[in-house]
Amino acid sequence: MEFHTYNIGGNNIPLPKLEQGINDLHYNKTDEIIVICKVGLRSKTAQTILQQNGYQNVKNLAGGLVAIQKIK
C-alpha cells in the first residue's frame, strides 16, 4: 500500500520476495541501490540482506518516506 501511496519511483520488492528471490535479481552487484520503506526499518533489513548477498553499494533512505513527506 505504501508503494502506491508514496511512490517516488523505482521497483517494489517486499522483504519476503527479496529474501526468496535474491538469486533472481537482475541488478549488477556494484550498482548503487537505494532501499526505501515508510520509516526506514524494513529498508534497513533489505540493505542487510542485499549486502550479505554481495551487493556492494546499497544505501538505506534514513527516515524513509515519512522523512521525505516532512521535507515537502
C-alpha positions in Angstrom: 0.0 0.0 0.0 2.7 2.5 0.8 4.4 2.0 -2.6 1.2 3.2 -4.2 0.7 6.0 -1.7 4.2 7.4 -1.5 5.7 6.1 -4.8 8.8 8.1 -5.7 9.8 5.7 -8.5 11.8 2.5 -8.5 10.8 -1.1 -8.1 8.6 -2.5 -5.3 10.2 -5.7 -3.9 8.6 -6.6 -0.5 11.0 -8.2 2.0 9.7 -11.7 1.8 10.0 -11.6 -2.0 13.5 -10.1 -1.7 14.6 -12.9 0.6 13.1 -15.7 -1.5 14.2 -14.3 -4.9 17.6 -12.8 -4.0 19.3 -15.0 -6.6 16.8 -13.9 -9.3 17.5 -10.2 -9.0 18.7 -8.6 -12.3 20.9 -5.9 -10.7 24.7 -5.6 -11.0 26.2 -6.2 -7.6 28.2 -3.0 -7.9 25.3 -0.7 -9.0 24.0 1.8 -6.5 20.8 0.6 -4.9 18.7 2.7 -2.6 16.2 0.9 -0.5 13.2 2.7 0.9 10.2 1.9 3.2 7.8 4.1 5.2 10.1 4.8 8.1 13.4 3.1 7.2 13.3 0.0 9.4 12.3 -2.6 6.8 14.6 -1.0 4.2 17.5 -1.3 6.7 16.7 -5.1 6.8 16.6 -5.1 2.9 20.0 -3.3 2.9 21.5 -6.0 5.2 20.0 -8.8 3.1 21.5 -7.3 -0.1 24.9 -6.7 1.4 25.0 -10.2 2.8 24.5 -11.4 -0.7 27.3 -9.5 -2.2 25.7 -6.2 -3.2 28.4 -3.6 -2.5 26.7 -0.2 -3.0 23.4 -0.4 -1.1 22.1 2.7 0.7 19.1 3.0 3.1 17.0 6.2 2.9 17.2 7.3 6.6 13.8 8.1 8.0 12.1 6.6 4.9 9.2 8.0 3.0 7.9 9.8 6.1 11.1 11.9 6.2 10.6 12.8 2.5 7.0 13.9 3.2 8.2 16.2 6.0 10.6 18.0 3.6 7.8 18.8 1.1 
